[in-house]
């Protein structure tokens, strides 16, 4: 239901403007016209922006995201405790934040260093696995072992040069020293070469390798002069210590996050709200000692708001109001209010523009027909119970209003699924019939295909006629004779064609055929007068729309057959693990497909066939000047 709106002008003393705007912010019912974007440049606003940006940066650095934990009571208490003058409060808050920011930065830097060291140690450990036994054996033989980075194609040349150094420096004294080496190819063109030589040859060999541009590999945290084996042992020790260091830092951060996260979040919200109030103050018209603020208000909120303003501000505030003129209908914000039972179905309007102010809110119609159609498609009482249990579990565990609304929609689908399942006699297919002999209450849809399909076409006829009737009402309400004549003519044509068909088939007396033809001519005249040739095309498409409701029966029939196929596997394989497993797998697949398809096709029938006959979207949604302290609002994404 679309709420009736009024145009409101609020006059107040300029000296009390801030109090009045803050009061309106608390009430959260006045839709202030946005118009052109207001850019606040005063000193207070600039200070607030800087403080808000600083707070948001610290909140993100702190990795705190528990906005849902902030209660309205906590925000109100914090607001009352900020008793210092505004400028002094900002100054003191900035000082406290700067001190906290330094401590937080030091803690985050320590964590980052620990993480970098951990990554380096893990990479070095992966490398050391390939060389540890080589280095250890060289160390036991009192030889020097070193590891070098080089290109893959350099390996033969480098080994040849090292061998040349060993031969030339030996000078014929005894046997030539052995050169031990091990190569590990890291990437396509990059390798690590481990070299094992006698200790006395370390200087010349290292000098040669460095002259070739090679870089020695040393585990992180070790000095180049430390033995390679000792470096590997030191690396192992650091690898064991590092997780404890990281956990200690994380525990400290967690404590800081718990202690300060909600405080910083609450302060951020208060500052953001103050900025919103400054924007609204700037939108008010300055009239010297008085100011005026204009906007839109639901009519049922007028008297409560006026009484509260009078009680708090007395004669310092005056309110004038009027109903919108026809010229303003396109700019009046649309406010929707529905009974509690149907309110969750407003989620369907999130995917389209809000209805126009003089349009029709389809929420109640969707709340009636959508679960009815979806339940008819699923049509299995067993699946309905499972779907209800799942929806109830989601609704109880979520704090997100949209998810909770979606779960409620699933509950209504499940309700109708159970009812249709009893009508069709389907409880996980024919399981209940096999075990308990339960029969359908009315008809088994898999054995009565034509009657079920005929019933769904009748549903489509009623649904389309209702949509056209709403289109006629909207055309009359908006003084659009083209709209109501076209939609009315469409209704007349459809009913006359049905009457003629029934007369031809002998369902009604033959004399009604002539009457139907006369009514058909009247309907065609209305169609052409209202929509021209396009009206005739629209009328023909309405018959296609009616026939498209066959999908309710066809998809439901395929779901029923698939559920019965699951039971057939038990017949073929017996009551065995394999037979039961395959049957359960098919039922699970069928449950998912039936739930998804029932929702998608029911939604399509509403968005395309039904709402297309009357729904007109508006440009402006009712967005009251209110404090956004609800769980559905994600402050981090502002």
C-alpha positions in Angstrom: 0.0 0.0 0.0 1.3 3.4 -1.0 1.1 5.9 1.8 -0.5 9.3 1.2 2.1 12.1 1.3 1.9 15.8 2.1 4.1 18.7 1.4 5.5 20.2 4.6 7.2 23.5 5.3 8.8 23.9 8.8 9.6 27.4 10.0 11.9 27.9 13.0 14.1 30.4 14.7 17.6 30.5 13.3 19.0 30.4 16.8 17.4 27.0 17.3 18.0 25.6 13.8 20.6 23.1 15.0 18.3 21.8 17.7 15.3 21.5 15.3 17.3 19.7 12.6 18.7 17.3 15.2 15.2 16.7 16.5 13.9 15.9 13.0 16.9 13.6 12.5 15.8 11.7 15.7 12.2 11.4 14.5 13.3 10.1 11.1 10.0 10.8 9.1 10.7 13.9 7.0 11.9 13.3 3.5 14.1 16.4 2.7 14.3 17.2 -0.9 17.8 16.6 -2.2 17.9 18.8 -5.2 21.5 19.9 -6.1 24.3 18.4 -4.1 25.2 20.7 -1.2 28.9 21.2 -0.5 29.6 22.3 3.0 32.8 24.3 3.4 32.6 25.7 6.9 35.4 24.9 9.4 33.2 22.6 11.5 32.3 20.4 8.5 35.9 20.2 7.3 37.0 19.1 10.8 34.3 16.5 10.9 35.2 15.1 7.5 38.9 14.8 8.5 37.9 13.1 11.8 35.5 10.7 10.1 38.1 9.8 7.5 40.7 9.2 10.3 38.2 7.1 12.2 37.3 5.0 9.2 41.0 4.4 8.3 41.7 3.2 11.9 38.6 1.0 11.9 39.7 -0.6 8.7 43.3 -1.0 10.0 41.9 -2.6 13.1 40.0 -5.0 10.9 36.9 -4.4 13.0 33.6 -5.1 11.2 31.1 -5.8 14.0 28.8 -2.9 13.2 25.8 -5.0 14.3 27.0 -5.0 17.9 26.5 -1.3 18.2 23.2 -0.6 19.9 21.1 2.6 19.7 21.4 2.9 23.5 25.2 2.9 23.3 25.2 5.6 20.7 22.8 7.7 22.8 25.0 7.3 25.9 28.1 8.3 24.0 26.3 11.3 22.6 25.3 12.4 26.1 28.8 11.9 27.5 30.3 14.3 24.9 29.8 17.3 27.1 32.8 19.4 25.9 32.3 22.3 23.5 32.2 21.0 19.9 35.6 22.4 18.8 37.3 21.3 21.9 35.7 17.8 21.6 37.1 17.5 18.1 40.6 18.6 19.2 40.7 16.2 22.2 39.4 13.3 20.0 42.1 14.0 17.4 44.8 13.9 20.1 43.5 10.6 21.5 43.2 9.1 18.0 46.8 10.2 17.1 48.1 8.5 20.2 46.1 5.4 19.6 47.0 5.4 15.9 50.8 5.4 16.7 50.4 2.4 19.0 48.2 0.6 16.5 50.6 1.3 13.7 53.5 -0.1 15.7 51.5 -3.3 16.4 50.4 -3.7 12.8 54.0 -3.1 11.7 55.2 -5.8 14.1 52.6 -8.2 12.7 53.6 -7.4 9.1 57.2 -8.0 9.9 56.4 -11.3 11.5 54.3 -12.3 8.5 57.1 -11.3 6.1 59.6 -13.3 8.1 57.3 -16.3 8.1 56.9 -16.2 4.4 60.7 -15.8 3.9 61.4 -18.7 6.3 58.9 -20.9 4.5 60.4 -20.2 1.1 63.9 -20.7 2.5 62.8 -23.9 4.2 61.5 -25.2 0.9 64.9 -24.6 -0.6 66.9 -26.0 2.3 65.1 -29.3 1.9 66.9 -29.9 -1.3 70.4 -29.0 0.0 70.4 -29.9 3.7 71.9 -33.4 3.3 74.5 -32.0 0.9 75.5 -29.3 3.3 75.6 -31.6 6.2 77.8 -34.2 4.5 80.2 -31.4 3.4 80.3 -30.1 7.0 81.1 -33.5 8.3 84.1 -33.8 5.9 85.3 -30.4 7.1 84.7 -28.9 3.7 83.1 -25.5 2.7 79.6 -25.6 1.3 77.9 -22.6 -0.3 74.7 -22.0 -2.4 74.5 -19.6 -5.3 71.8 -18.1 -7.5 72.5 -18.4 -11.2 70.9 -18.8 -14.6 70.3 -22.4 -15.7 72.6 -22.1 -18.7 75.4 -20.8 -16.5 75.8 -24.1 -14.6 78.2 -25.9 -16.9 80.4 -22.9 -17.3 80.6 -22.1 -13.5 81.4 -25.7 -12.6 84.2 -25.7 -15.2 85.7 -22.5 -13.8 85.6 -23.9 -10.2 87.3 -27.1 -11.4 89.9 -25.0 -13.1 90.6 -23.1 -9.9 91.0 -26.3 -8.0 93.4 -27.7 -10.6 95.5 -24.6 -11.0 95.9 -23.8 -7.3 96.8 -27.4 -6.5 100.1 -27.1 -8.5 100.6 -30.9 -8.7 100.6 -31.5 -4.9 98.9 -34.8 -4.4 95.5 -35.7 -5.9 93.3 -32.9 -7.3 90.7 -31.8 -4.7 87.2 -33.0 -5.4 84.4 -30.7 -6.4 81.0 -31.7 -5.1 77.9 -29.9 -6.4 74.1 -30.2 -6.4 71.7 -28.2 -8.7 68.1 -27.3 -7.9 66.1 -25.8 -10.8 63.6 -23.3 -9.3 62.0 -21.9 -12.4 62.5 -22.4 -16.1 65.6 -20.2 -16.3 66.6 -19.8 -12.6 68.6 -22.3 -10.5 70.4 -22.7 -7.3 73.9 -24.4 -7.3 75.4 -25.9 -4.1 79.2 -26.1 -4.2 81.3 -28.2 -1.9 85.1 -27.5 -1.9 88.0 -27.8 0.6 88.1 -24.9 3.1 91.4 -23.4 1.7 89.8 -22.8 -1.7 86.9 -20.8 -0.4 88.4 -17.4 -1.0 89.4 -17.9 -4.7 86.2 -19.7 -5.6 83.9 -17.1 -4.0 85.8 -14.4 -5.7 85.4 -16.1 -9.0 81.7 -16.7 -8.6 81.0 -13.1 -7.5 82.9 -11.8 -10.5 80.5 -13.8 -12.7 77.6 -12.0 -11.1 76.4 -14.8 -8.9 74.7 -14.0 -5.6 75.1 -16.3 -2.6 72.0 -17.7 -0.9 71.7 -17.2 2.8 68.6 -18.1 4.9 66.8 -15.0 6.3 68.1 -13.6 9.6 71.6 -15.1 9.2 74.9 -13.2 8.6 76.8 -14.2 5.5 79.8 -15.2 7.6 77.8 -17.8 9.6 78.2 -21.4 8.5 75.4 -22.6 6.1 74.5 -25.6 8.3 74.2 -23.3 11.4 72.0 -20.9 9.4 69.7 -23.8 8.5 69.5 -24.8 12.1 68.8 -21.2 13.1 66.1 -21.0 10.4 64.4 -24.1 11.9 64.4 -22.5 15.3 62.8 -19.3 13.9 60.2 -21.4 12.1 59.1 -22.9 15.4 59.1 -19.5 17.2 57.4 -17.5 14.5 53.9 -18.9 14.9 54.0 -18.2 18.6 55.1 -14.6 17.9 52.3 -14.2 15.3 49.7 -15.6 17.7 50.9 -13.3 20.5 50.5 -10.3 18.2 47.1 -11.5 17.0 45.9 -11.9 20.5 47.0 -8.4 21.4 45.3 -7.1 18.3 42.2 -9.0 19.1 42.1 -7.5 22.6 42.6 -4.0 21.1 39.9 -4.7 18.6 37.5 -5.9 21.2 38.2 -2.9 23.5 38.3 -0.1 20.9 36.4 -1.4 17.8 32.9 -0.6 19.0 33.9 2.7 20.5 35.5 3.9 17.3 32.5 2.6 15.3 30.1 4.4 17.6 32.0 7.7 17.3 32.2 7.3 13.6 28.4 6.9 13.4 27.8 10.0 15.6 30.2 12.1 13.4 28.6 10.8 10.2 25.1 11.7 11.6 26.4 15.2 12.5 27.6 15.7 8.9 24.1 14.7 7.6 22.6 17.3 9.9 24.9 20.0 8.6 23.9 19.1 5.0 20.2 19.5 6.0 20.9 22.7 7.7 22.5 24.1 4.5 19.3 23.1 2.6 17.2 25.2 4.8 16.3 28.7 3.4 17.8 31.5 5.5 15.2 34.2 6.2 17.2 36.3 8.7 16.0 35.5 12.2 14.1 32.5 10.9 14.8 29.6 8.5 12.5 27.3 6.5 13.0 23.6 5.7 10.7 21.9 3.1 10.1 18.2 2.4 7.6 15.4 2.2 5.9 13.6 5.0 3.5 10.6 5.2 0.1 12.1 6.2 -0.3 9.7 9.1 2.9 11.0 10.6 1.8 14.7 10.4 -0.1 14.9 13.7 2.5 13.0 15.9 5.3 15.1 14.4 3.5 18.4 15.0 2.6 17.5 18.5 6.2 16.6 19.4 7.5 19.8 17.8 5.0 21.9 19.7 5.9 20.1 23.0 9.7 20.5 22.6 10.0 23.9 20.8 6.6 25.6 21.5 6.1 28.8 19.5 9.7 28.7 18.1 8.5 26.3 15.4 5.6 26.6 12.9 4.5 23.9 10.5 2.4 24.4 7.3 1.4 21.5 5.0 -0.7 20.8 1.8 -1.5 17.9 -0.5 0.6 17.5 -3.6 -0.8 18.9 -6.8 -1.1 16.9 -10.0 2.0 18.6 -11.4 3.9 17.3 -8.4 2.8 13.6 -8.7 6.0 12.7 -10.5 8.3 14.1 -7.8 6.4 12.9 -4.7 8.5 10.2 -3.0 6.9 6.8 -2.7 6.5 5.4 0.8 5.2 1.8 1.0 3.6 0.3 4.1 2.1 -3.1 4.2 0.6 -5.5 6.8 3.2 -7.5 8.8 2.2 -10.7 6.9 3.0 -9.2 3.5 5.9 -6.8 4.4 8.6 -9.4 3.6 7.3 -9.5 0.0 8.5 -5.9 -0.5 11.8 -7.6 -1.2 10.5 -8.2 -4.8 10.3 -4.4 -5.4 14.1 -4.1 -4.6 14.8 -5.4 -8.2 12.6 -2.7 -9.9 12.2 1.0 -9.4 9.7 1.8 -6.6 6.1 2.3 -7.8 5.1 5.8 -8.7 3.2 7.8 -6.1 -0.1 7.5 -7.9 0.6 3.9 -9.0 -0.3 0.6 -7.4 1.8 -1.3 -4.9 1.7 -5.0 -6.0 3.2 -6.3 -2.7 0.0 -7.8 -1.3 -0.8 -9.4 -4.7 2.7 -10.9 -4.8 2.3 -12.1 -1.3 -0.8 -14.0 -2.2 0.0 -15.4 -5.6 3.8 -15.9 -5.6 3.9 -18.6 -2.8 0.6 -20.1 -4.2 2.2 -20.6 -7.7 5.6 -21.7 -6.3 3.9 -24.2 -3.9 1.8 -25.6 -6.8 5.0 -26.2 -8.8 6.8 -28.0 -5.9 3.6 -29.8 -4.9 5.3 -32.2 -2.5 4.5 -32.2 1.2 7.8 -33.9 2.1 9.8 -31.3 0.2 7.6 -28.6 1.8 8.5 -29.7 5.3 12.2 -29.8 4.4 12.0 -26.3 2.9 10.1 -25.0 5.9 12.8 -26.4 8.3 15.6 -24.8 6.2 13.8 -21.4 6.0 13.1 -21.4 9.7 16.7 -22.2 10.5 17.9 -19.4 8.2 15.4 -16.9 9.7 16.4 -17.7 13.3 20.2 -17.4 12.6 20.4 -14.3 10.4 20.6 -10.7 11.5 20.2 -9.4 7.9 16.6 -8.1 7.3 16.7 -9.0 3.6 17.8 -12.5 4.3 15.2 -12.8 7.0 12.5 -11.6 4.5 13.7 -14.1 1.9 13.5 -16.9 4.5 9.9 -15.8 5.3 9.1 -16.0 1.6 10.5 -19.5 1.5 8.3 -20.4 4.5 5.2 -19.3 2.7 6.3 -21.4 -0.3 6.8 -24.3 2.0 3.3 -23.8 3.4 1.7 -24.0 0.0 3.9 -26.9 -1.0 2.6 -28.9 1.9 -1.0 -28.1 1.0 -0.5 -28.9 -2.7 1.4 -32.0 -1.7 -1.7 -33.2 0.3 -3.9 -32.4 -2.7 -1.7 -34.3 -5.1 -0.9 -37.1 -2.6 2.9 -36.5 -2.9 5.2 -37.1 0.1 8.7 -37.4 -1.3 7.1 -38.6 -4.5 5.1 -41.8 -3.9 7.0 -42.8 -0.8 4.0 -42.3 1.5 1.7 -44.2 -0.9 4.1 -47.1 -1.0 4.6 -47.3 2.8 1.3 -46.1 4.3 -1.0 -46.3 1.3 -1.8 -42.5 1.5 -4.0 -41.5 -1.5 -4.3 -38.0 -3.1 -6.9 -35.8 -1.6 -8.1 -34.6 -5.0 -6.0 -35.8 -7.9 -2.6 -37.3 -8.7 -1.1 -34.8 -11.1 1.1 -37.4 -12.9 -2.1 -39.3 -13.9 -4.2 -36.2 -14.6 -2.0 -34.1 -16.9 -4.7 -32.4 -18.9 -6.9 -31.3 -16.0 -3.8 -30.0 -14.1 -2.6 -28.0 -17.2 -6.2 -26.7 -17.7 -6.2 -25.6 -14.1 -3.0 -23.7 -14.5 -4.3 -21.9 -17.6 -7.4 -20.9 -15.6 -5.0 -19.5 -12.9 -3.2 -17.6 -15.6 -6.5 -16.2 -16.9 -7.5 -15.0 -13.4 -4.1 -13.5 -12.8 -3.9 -11.6 -16.1 -7.4 -10.3 -15.7 -6.6 -9.0 -12.2 -3.5 -7.3 -13.6 -5.5 -5.7 -16.4 -8.2 -4.6 -13.9 -5.5 -2.9 -11.7 -4.3 -1.2 -14.9 -7.8 0.2 -15.5 -7.9 1.5 -11.9 -4.5 3.1 -12.3 -5.5 4.7 -15.6 -8.6 6.2 -14.0 -6.8 7.3 -10.9 -4.0 9.0 -13.0 -6.6 10.4 -15.5 -4.9 8.5 -18.3 -7.8 7.6 -20.6 -5.4 5.9 -23.0 -4.3 3.5 -20.3 -7.7 2.6 -18.9 -9.3 2.3 -22.3 -6.6 0.0 -23.6 -6.6 -2.2 -20.4 -10.4 -2.2 -20.3 -10.6 -3.1 -24.0 -8.2 -5.9 -23.4 -10.4 -7.4 -20.6 -13.5 -7.1 -22.8 -11.7 -8.8 -25.7 -10.5 -11.7 -23.6 -13.8 -12.3 -21.9 -15.7 -12.1 -25.2 -13.4 -14.6 -26.8 -13.8 -17.0 -23.9 -17.6 -16.5 -24.1 -17.6 -17.3 -27.8 -15.4 -20.4 -27.3 -17.7 -21.7 -24.6 -20.8 -21.0 -26.8 -19.2 -22.9 -29.6 -18.4 -25.9 -27.4 -21.9 -25.9 -26.0 -20.8 -25.0 -22.4 -23.2 -22.1 -22.5 -26.3 -21.5 -24.8 -25.5 -20.9 -28.5 -27.3 -17.5 -28.4 -24.4 -16.1 -26.3 -22.2 -16.4 -29.3 -23.8 -13.4 -31.0 -23.6 -11.4 -27.7 -19.9 -12.3 -27.4 -19.3 -11.0 -30.9 -21.0 -7.7 -30.1 -18.9 -7.4 -26.9 -15.8 -8.3 -28.9 -16.5 -5.4 -31.2 -16.9 -3.0 -28.3 -13.6 -4.3 -26.8 -11.8 -3.7 -30.1 -13.1 -0.2 -30.3 -11.8 0.5 -26.8 -8.4 -1.1 -27.7 -7.9 1.0 -30.8 -9.1 4.2 -29.1 -6.8 3.6 -26.2 -3.7 2.1 -27.7 -4.1 2.1 -31.5 -2.5 -0.8 -33.4 -0.2 -1.3 -30.4 -3.4 -2.1 -28.3 -4.3 -4.9 -30.7 -0.8 -6.3 -30.4 -1.0 -6.1 -26.7 -4.3 -7.9 -26.7 -2.8 -10.8 -28.7 0.2 -11.0 -26.3 -2.2 -11.3 -23.4 -3.4 -14.6 -24.7 0.2 -15.8 -24.9 0.7 -14.6 -21.4 -2.2 -16.7 -20.2 -0.9 -19.8 -21.9 2.6 -19.2 -20.4 1.1 -20.2 -17.0 1.1 -23.7 -18.3 4.7 -23.8 -17.0 3.3 -24.1 -13.4 1.8 -27.5 -14.3 4.5 -28.6 -16.7 7.5 -27.9 -14.4 5.6 -29.3 -11.4 4.8 -32.5 -13.4 8.5 -33.0 -14.2 9.4 -32.6 -10.6 6.8 -35.2 -9.6 8.0 -37.7 -12.1 11.6 -37.2 -11.0 10.6 -37.8 -7.4 9.0 -41.1 -8.5 12.1 -42.1 -10.4 14.0 -42.0 -7.2 11.7 -44.7 -5.7 12.2 -46.8 -8.8 15.9 -47.2 -8.0 14.9 -48.8 -4.6 12.7 -51.2 -6.6 15.6 -52.1 -8.9 18.4 -52.2 -6.4 16.4 -53.2 -3.4 16.7 -51.7 0.1 20.4 -51.5 -0.1 23.0 -48.9 0.6 23.4 -48.2 -3.1 19.7 -48.0 -3.8 19.0 -45.7 -0.8 22.0 -43.5 -1.7 20.9 -43.0 -5.3 17.3 -42.4 -4.2 18.4 -39.8 -1.7 20.7 -38.1 -4.2 17.9 -37.8 -6.8 15.5 -36.4 -4.1 18.2 -33.9 -3.1 18.7 -32.8 -6.7 15.0 -32.7 -7.3 14.4 -30.6 -4.2 17.0 -28.0 -5.2 15.7 -27.9 -8.8 12.1 -27.7 -7.7 12.7 -24.9 -5.2 14.9 -22.9 -7.6 12.6 -23.3 -10.6 9.4 -22.6 -8.6 10.9 -19.3 -7.4 12.3 -18.2 -10.7 9.2 -19.0 -12.8 6.8 -17.6 -10.3 8.8 -14.4 -10.2 8.8 -14.3 -14.0 5.1 -14.6 -14.1 4.8 -11.7 -11.7 7.4 -9.4 -13.2 6.6 -9.9 -16.9 3.0 -11.2 -17.3 1.3 -9.7 -14.2 3.0 -6.4 -13.2 3.5 -5.5 -16.9 -0.2 -4.9 -17.1 -0.4 -2.1 -14.5 2.9 -1.4 -12.8 4.6 2.0 -13.4 7.9 2.8 -11.7 8.6 6.1 -10.0 11.7 8.2 -9.9 11.8 8.9 -6.1 11.8 6.6 -3.2 10.8 7.8 0.3 14.1 8.2 2.1 13.4 10.0 5.4 16.0 12.1 7.1 16.7 9.5 9.8 19.6 8.1 11.7 20.8 5.0 9.9 21.4 2.8 13.0 19.8 -0.4 11.7 21.5 -3.7 11.1 20.7 -3.5 7.5 23.0 -0.5 7.0 26.6 -1.3 6.4 28.6 1.7 7.6 31.9 0.4 6.2 30.5 0.6 2.7 29.4 4.3 2.9 
